[in-house]
Amino acid sequence: SKRWEVFPAKLITAYMKYHATTLIMRLYEHLASRSFTLVQLDKLTLDPFSAAKRRQKQGESPSLMESVREAWDANLIAYLADYSLHQII
């Protein structure tokens, strides 16, 4: 069927986009490390899920706005990398 004929090309395209996004993310992280302090860099590279689990074990419960801000900061580099790639393509 035609669906399976185009599958290899789509698979390769998805694989290349994934790795290109990863490379762009690493570039942005490198640029951020030159421009921001370690505290700001930690916020930009934080894993929000692990941080939430760690907070729960410690008995902390951040406010909704703190959680949203943390998630925003942590996903900013990944979002910008994906957006940049789609602007290039």
Secondary structure as UniProt FT lines:
FT   HELIX           2..35
FT   HELIX           38..44
FT   HELIX           48..58
FT   HELIX           64..88
//
